[in-house]
């Protein structure tokens, strides 16, 4: 069963229940009101007849002889009201002219209540299947009941009116439910038609594997519009992830091809006799070791990103950032010295220094800074300078890594922190994981990583970390 049918049926069920309850309340209230009007009229008329009898000199004789002057019938405003005066033995002493040769039924329950000198009211079923509403008021002399005044009115008009109202209400319910069902189906179809389009488009995208396709966004800012926007945003993210995954596969394949080729070539050299020459053997083993280290770093970066996606928690502690930067500085000098031997010497120096304590993972912070320095060394030509500085503000600690390198083009700058993004600059290549890892480490510490760059002038990366006191206050 489709959603639109279930919605319509549920809507009709609620509407029908409301209409039935409302109709029952109206019908019951109308019946009670009409019956109360009849009862008031009957009590009033019975009181009028009793007052007439009470004005007689000898009510007992009047009742026994039946010489009772009943009020004129026009006083009662309707000929459907019948009056009957009975004696204590149940015999009729006098009755209104509109009764003719008939008499009001003598009910044993009413007679028994009257004999206790109490008035009574009852609805009595008559032979023609109708109902008669009757009031019976006792006539007493010196505390002795000598008879009763009975006033009755057929409920034909009341029953007919209630029947017409019942038919009208039932017909109204049926017509309303039918019309509401049709309107509900139409409205649910109109409301869910965009959902059908979303479903069809999603199916086409799945079949065609075309993540670049998007749904047309409706002009209305409603739930469907927000759903379409969310769906398009999800497709955009999936498209980016899929493309990044493709780039990752290509980049990792490219990165692994060279070291594997190098390792295989050196193994072949060792097999062909290079192992017997100590110099050639040492050269081959050094090359193999270097390529294995390169692959280890690549695998470690991929593992770290996977752990970050899984919500890895850092092992935080109080870190003296100035001490950590000194360690990074010493290691950076070794990195620079290695590049100097390769003909790419870059000077590493310390700039502004402050003392600062932050709450963080010292190993990850060290990894972040080394990534930034390694990135700066890659794109700083020989004779350039990389400067590491530490600034302490009231709420933030800033660590900047500034180089005098080639800079980052403006069109590349917005993407450098994207995972697997790789820009080709001066023949330098990379997998595009270092800066992404650095930004994740910064954000995991409650901070951020910003960059300023000018082509040909250099680049400055700035790590912002909350101070230890600011972290406590948060």
JOBEL-V629399 format. One line per field, one symbol per residue. phi: phi as a letter, one per 20 degrees, with the letter a starting at -180 (. if undefined). psi: psi as a letter, one per 30 degrees, with the letter a starting at -180 (. if undefined). burial: b if it has 9 or more other ideal C-beta (glycine too) atoms within 8 Angstrom, else e. A space follows every 50 residues. Layout:
phi->???
psi->???
burial->???
//
This chain:
phi->.fffffffffffffffffffffffffffffffffffffffffffffffff fffffffcgfffffemedeffgfffembfeedcbddefenfeeabffffm eebffeeffffffffemcfbcbededfeneccecdcdfdcclndfdrbdd ccbfeffffffffffffffffffffffffffffffffffffeffffffff fffffffeldfeecefeffeecffffffffffffffffffffffffffgf fffffefffffffffffffffepffeegffffffffffffffffffffff fffffffffenfefeebfcefffffffffffffffffffffencfcedbe efccdbcceaeffffffgffffffffffddfgnfcdddcccddgdcdddd ddcdefndfgfegfdfeffmfcdeclmecaendfffffffffffemdbcd bcbcgndpccecedcfffffffff
psi->kleeeeeeeeeeeeeeeeeeeeeeeeeeeeeeeeeeeeeeeeeeeeeeee eeeffleieeeeeefgikjklkeffffkfgkkkkkllfgflkeklleffb fllkkjkeeeeeeefghkllkkkkklegfakkkkkjkkkkjhfkkfakkk klkkgeeeeeeeeeeeeeeeeeeeeeeeeeeeeeeeeeeeefeeeeeeee eeeeeeefhiffklkkklfkiaeeeeeeeeeeeeeeeeeeeeeeeeeeee eeeeefeeeeeeeeeeeeeefgffffjeeeeeeeeeeeeeeeeeeeeeee eeeeeeeeeghkkljklkkjeeeeeeeeeeeeeeeeeeeefgghkkkklk bkklkkkljajeeeeeeeeeeeeeeeeegklkflkkkklkkjlefkkkkk jklhaflkkefeeffffkkgkkkjjhfkllfhfeeeeeeeeeefggalkl kklkkfflkjkkkkkkleeeeef.
burial->eeebbbbbeebbeebbeebbeebeebbeebbeebbeebbebbbebbbbbb ebbeebeebeebbbebebebbebeebeeeebbbbbbbeeeebbebbeebe eeebebbeebbebbbeeebbbbebebeeebbbbbbbbbbbeeeebbbbbb bbbbbeebbebbeebbeebbebbeebbeebbeebbeebbeebebbebbee bbebbeeeeebebebeebeeeeebbbbbbebbeebbebbeebebbebbee bbebbbebbbebbeebbebbeeebbeeeebbeebbebbeebbebbeebee bbebbeebeeeeebeeeebbbbebbebbbebbbebbeebbeeebbbbbee bebbebbbbbbbebbbbbbbbbbbbbbebbeeebbbbbbbbbeeebbbbb bbbbbbbbeeebbeebbbebbbbeeeeeeebbbbbbbbbbbbbbbebebe bebebeebbbbbbbbbbbebbeee
//
